[in-house]
Amino acid sequence: MEMSSLMEIDGALGSLTPPMPSKLKGKSIAALTPDGKSAPWVEKYRPQSLDDVAAHRDIVDTIDRLTNENKLPHLLLYGPPGTGKTSTILAVARKLYGSQYKNMILELNASDDRGIGVVRQQIQDFASTHSFGAKSSIKLVLLDESDAMTKEAQFALRRVIERYTKSTRFALICNHVNKIIPALQSRCTRFRFAPLDSTHVRDRLHHVIQAEGLDINDDGLSAVVRLSNGDMRKALNILQSTHMASPHVTEDAVYLCTGNPLPKDIEQISHWLLNESFTAGFKYISEIKMRKGLALVDIVREVTLFIFNIKMPADVRIQLINDLADIEYRLSFGCNDKLQLGSLISTFTNARCALVAAVK
């Protein structure tokens, strides 16, 4: 009797246990999603070869020639984000090593621990070993965001570069070259990647638009190019996010998705600043900020660009730009928006007074 009761309880417990799925075992949700749908366009359309790099043909051709002649030096690539620094050096690695590309490079990013211990252990261990079977016997150490390395690690790296030059090349990538110690800079060939020209950004976006079959008009494309400010990564992110939010990519859709003020809104705000009284200007700008969800720092930046397109005496323009820069600086520290809006209107009131005085 007791034995049969135990068997019934065991059977009941077994029925409550959820069965282990056999087909999905060991697979993640990401693995079931098609790569074309899940991959961000920034990675999906990253250049795979030096010919695919959108701009900086003089730099790319120089590096390509050095690679072909087997004279690749240590490299220091610097410049603003999204200008092709990492893509260029990864394309060089693919050309050098082919299918052995993953085994022949050591890639460290700012997210990794790159103190003096990593330089003395991980980097030194990788540089000191010899590799066989690849096209090139020279290995590559890629240090992305190298301006985030500590001074001690940079000084240690200086000695490692000297010691293993015969077997290893080092490529340092950074945004701010002044944060790299002079001893490292002198050991590398420096290349500056400037912000991309709007023509190159537009050409690359045309390629993505055709590949994805997007519904976009000329105004929408111009808005993406303008907001990217020469950053190809930013341009692709804006294009993808706007496409996901709206099936038809227009100028209004781009500005709405990114939260930037529309050009017509900036013209209206500039008109109020240049013509309305302090009280009326404060009221109108506060209303449009609330209604459209605009940030004051974005308004200040766009109004500053607008100032360059209108005629006024040089001394008035200089003072106005200087005051706008002070307002943006204070906003970056989290100062009160209402006080800074009052400061913005006061700045333009002073400029108007100066303009009247100049006419007289």
C-alpha positions in Angstrom: 0.0 0.0 0.0 2.7 2.4 0.9 4.8 1.5 -2.2 1.9 2.2 -4.6 1.2 5.5 -2.9 4.9 6.6 -3.4 4.6 5.7 -7.1 1.5 7.8 -7.5 3.1 10.8 -5.8 6.2 10.4 -8.0 4.1 10.2 -11.2 2.2 13.4 -10.1 5.4 15.3 -9.5 6.7 14.1 -12.9 3.6 15.5 -14.6 4.2 18.9 -13.0 7.8 19.2 -14.3 7.9 21.2 -17.6 9.4 19.1 -20.4 12.9 20.2 -21.7 12.5 21.4 -25.3 14.7 19.3 -27.5 15.0 21.4 -30.6 15.7 24.8 -28.9 18.2 23.4 -26.5 21.4 25.5 -26.5 20.0 28.1 -28.9 19.3 31.7 -28.0 16.5 33.9 -29.3 19.1 36.0 -31.2 20.3 32.9 -33.0 16.7 32.3 -34.3 16.4 35.9 -35.7 17.6 36.4 -39.2 20.9 38.3 -39.4 19.6 40.7 -42.0 16.8 41.8 -39.7 18.5 41.9 -36.3 21.9 43.4 -37.2 22.3 47.2 -36.8 23.1 48.9 -40.1 26.3 50.3 -38.6 27.7 46.8 -38.5 25.8 45.4 -41.4 27.3 48.0 -43.8 30.7 48.4 -42.2 33.3 48.4 -45.0 34.9 45.0 -45.5 37.8 46.1 -47.7 39.8 49.3 -48.2 37.9 49.9 -51.5 34.6 50.2 -49.5 35.9 52.9 -47.2 33.7 56.0 -47.9 36.3 58.8 -47.8 39.9 59.7 -46.9 41.2 58.1 -50.1 44.6 59.7 -49.6 45.0 58.0 -46.2 43.5 54.7 -47.4 45.7 54.6 -50.5 48.8 55.3 -48.5 48.1 52.5 -46.0 47.2 50.2 -48.9 50.5 50.9 -50.6 52.5 50.3 -47.4 50.6 47.1 -46.9 51.3 45.9 -50.4 55.0 46.6 -50.1 55.1 44.9 -46.7 56.3 48.1 -45.0 53.4 48.7 -42.7 54.5 50.9 -39.7 53.0 51.4 -36.3 49.8 53.5 -36.9 48.1 56.2 -34.9 44.7 57.0 -36.3 42.9 59.9 -34.7 39.9 62.1 -35.4 36.2 62.5 -34.5 34.0 59.4 -34.0 32.3 57.8 -37.1 34.9 58.8 -39.6 36.2 55.3 -40.5 39.3 54.8 -38.3 38.3 51.4 -36.9 36.8 50.3 -40.3 40.1 51.1 -42.1 42.4 49.2 -39.8 40.0 46.2 -39.7 40.0 46.2 -43.6 43.8 46.3 -43.5 43.8 43.2 -41.1 41.4 41.3 -43.5 43.7 42.1 -46.4 46.8 41.0 -44.5 45.5 37.8 -42.9 42.5 36.6 -44.9 40.7 33.7 -43.1 43.3 33.8 -40.3 42.2 37.4 -39.4 40.7 36.5 -36.0 43.9 34.7 -34.8 46.4 37.3 -35.9 45.0 40.4 -34.2 44.6 41.4 -30.6 41.8 43.9 -30.3 41.3 45.8 -27.1 38.6 48.5 -26.6 38.0 51.1 -23.9 35.5 48.7 -22.3 38.4 46.3 -21.6 40.8 46.7 -18.7 43.9 48.3 -20.2 46.0 49.2 -17.3 49.7 48.5 -16.9 49.0 44.9 -16.0 47.3 44.2 -19.3 50.2 45.8 -21.3 52.8 43.7 -19.4 50.9 40.4 -19.6 48.2 40.1 -22.3 49.7 42.4 -24.9 53.3 41.2 -24.3 52.3 37.6 -24.4 50.5 38.1 -27.7 53.4 40.0 -29.2 56.1 37.6 -28.1 54.5 34.5 -29.7 55.1 33.5 -33.3 52.3 32.6 -35.7 52.3 30.2 -38.7 49.9 29.6 -41.5 48.8 33.1 -42.2 49.6 35.3 -45.3 51.8 37.6 -43.1 53.9 36.6 -40.2 53.6 40.0 -38.6 50.7 40.2 -36.1 48.6 43.3 -35.3 47.6 44.8 -31.9 44.6 47.1 -32.3 44.1 49.5 -29.3 40.8 51.2 -29.9 40.0 54.3 -27.8 43.6 54.4 -26.7 43.3 57.9 -25.3 41.5 56.3 -22.4 44.6 54.3 -21.4 46.4 55.4 -18.2 49.7 57.3 -18.5 51.5 54.4 -16.8 50.1 51.9 -19.3 51.2 54.2 -22.2 54.7 54.4 -20.8 54.8 50.6 -20.5 53.4 50.2 -24.0 56.3 52.3 -25.3 58.8 49.7 -24.3 56.7 46.8 -25.6 56.4 48.5 -29.1 60.2 48.9 -29.2 60.9 45.3 -28.1 58.5 43.5 -30.5 58.7 45.6 -33.7 60.1 42.7 -35.7 57.0 40.5 -35.2 54.2 42.8 -34.3 52.6 46.1 -35.5 50.6 48.3 -33.2 47.6 50.4 -34.3 46.4 53.0 -31.9 43.0 54.6 -32.5 41.7 57.6 -30.5 39.5 60.8 -30.7 41.9 63.1 -28.9 45.5 62.8 -29.9 46.7 65.2 -27.2 45.9 62.5 -24.6 48.5 60.2 -26.1 52.0 60.7 -24.7 54.6 62.2 -27.1 56.8 59.1 -26.7 54.1 56.9 -28.3 53.2 59.5 -31.0 56.8 59.6 -32.2 56.9 55.8 -32.6 53.8 55.8 -34.9 52.9 57.2 -38.3 50.0 59.6 -37.6 46.9 59.9 -39.8 44.1 62.4 -39.0 40.5 61.4 -40.1 38.6 64.5 -40.5 34.7 64.6 -40.4 33.3 63.2 -43.6 32.3 65.5 -46.4 28.5 65.6 -47.0 29.1 64.2 -50.6 30.7 61.0 -49.2 28.0 60.6 -46.5 25.3 61.0 -49.1 26.9 58.5 -51.5 27.2 55.9 -48.8 23.6 56.5 -47.7 22.4 56.0 -51.3 24.0 52.5 -51.2 22.2 51.6 -48.0 18.9 53.0 -49.2 19.1 50.9 -52.4 20.1 47.8 -50.5 17.2 48.2 -48.0 14.7 49.5 -50.5 13.8 52.5 -48.3 11.1 55.1 -49.2 12.9 58.4 -48.7 12.7 61.8 -50.4 15.5 64.3 -51.1 14.6 66.5 -48.1 14.7 63.5 -45.7 18.1 62.5 -47.0 19.4 66.0 -46.7 18.2 66.2 -43.1 20.0 62.9 -42.2 23.2 64.3 -43.8 22.9 67.6 -42.0 22.2 66.1 -38.6 25.1 63.6 -38.9 27.8 66.4 -38.9 30.2 64.2 -40.8 29.7 61.1 -38.6 28.9 58.1 -40.8 27.9 56.0 -37.8 25.4 58.7 -36.6 24.0 59.0 -40.1 23.2 55.3 -40.4 21.7 55.2 -36.9 19.4 58.2 -37.7 18.4 56.6 -41.0 17.6 53.2 -39.4 15.7 54.6 -36.4 13.6 57.0 -38.6 12.8 54.1 -41.0 11.7 51.9 -38.0 9.5 54.8 -36.7 8.0 55.9 -40.1 7.6 53.9 -43.3 8.2 57.1 -45.4 11.4 58.9 -44.4 10.8 62.7 -44.7 12.5 65.8 -43.3 9.8 66.1 -40.6 10.1 62.4 -39.7 13.9 62.7 -39.3 13.7 65.7 -37.0 10.8 64.3 -35.0 12.6 61.0 -34.5 15.9 62.7 -33.4 14.2 65.4 -31.3 16.0 68.2 -33.1 14.1 71.4 -33.8 12.9 71.9 -37.4 14.5 74.6 -39.5 11.2 76.5 -39.7 10.9 76.4 -35.9 14.4 77.9 -35.6 13.5 80.6 -38.1 10.4 81.4 -36.0 12.4 81.5 -32.7 15.1 83.7 -34.3 12.4 86.1 -35.5 11.0 86.4 -32.0 14.5 86.9 -30.5 15.2 89.6 -33.0 11.9 91.4 -33.0 9.7 90.7 -29.9 10.0 92.3 -26.5 11.5 90.3 -23.6 8.1 89.3 -22.1 6.5 88.3 -25.4 9.7 86.4 -26.6 9.9 84.5 -23.3 6.3 83.5 -23.6 6.4 82.4 -27.2 9.6 80.4 -26.9 8.4 78.7 -23.7 5.2 77.7 -25.4 6.9 76.2 -28.5 9.4 74.4 -26.2 6.6 72.8 -24.3 4.4 72.0 -27.3 7.2 70.4 -29.4 9.4 69.0 -26.6 12.5 71.0 -27.6 15.7 71.2 -25.5 17.1 74.7 -25.0 20.6 73.5 -25.7 19.5 72.4 -29.2 17.8 75.7 -29.8 20.9 77.6 -28.8 23.1 75.5 -31.2 20.7 75.9 -34.1 20.2 79.7 -33.5 24.0 80.1 -33.4 24.2 78.6 -36.9 21.4 80.8 -38.0 23.2 83.9 -36.8 26.0 83.2 -39.4 23.5 83.5 -42.2 22.1 87.0 -41.5 23.8 90.3 -42.1 25.0 92.3 -39.0 28.1 94.3 -38.0 31.1 92.1 -37.2 31.5 93.4 -33.6 27.8 92.7 -32.8 28.0 89.2 -34.3 31.2 88.4 -32.3 29.6 89.5 -29.0 26.4 87.6 -29.8 28.3 84.4 -30.6 30.4 84.7 -27.4 27.3 85.1 -25.2 25.6 82.1 -26.9 28.7 80.0 -26.2 28.5 81.0 -22.5 24.8 80.0 -22.4 25.6 76.6 -24.0 28.5 76.1 -21.5 26.2 76.8 -18.6 23.5 74.5 -19.9 26.1 71.7 -20.2 26.5 71.9 -16.4 22.7 71.5 -15.8 21.8 75.1 -15.1 18.1 76.1 -14.8 16.5 76.2 -18.3 14.2 79.2 -17.5 17.1 81.3 -16.3 19.2 80.5 -19.4 16.2 81.2 -21.7 16.0 84.6 -20.1 19.7 85.0 -20.6 19.3 84.0 -24.3 16.6 86.7 -24.8 18.6 89.3 -22.9 21.6 88.6 -25.2 19.5 89.3 -28.3 18.0 92.4 -26.7 21.5 93.7 -26.1 22.4 92.9 -29.7 19.4 94.7 -31.0 20.4 97.8 -29.0 23.9 97.6 -30.4 22.4 97.3 -34.0 20.3 100.4 -33.4 23.3 102.3 -32.1 25.4 101.3 -35.1 22.8 102.6 -37.5 22.6 105.9 -35.7 
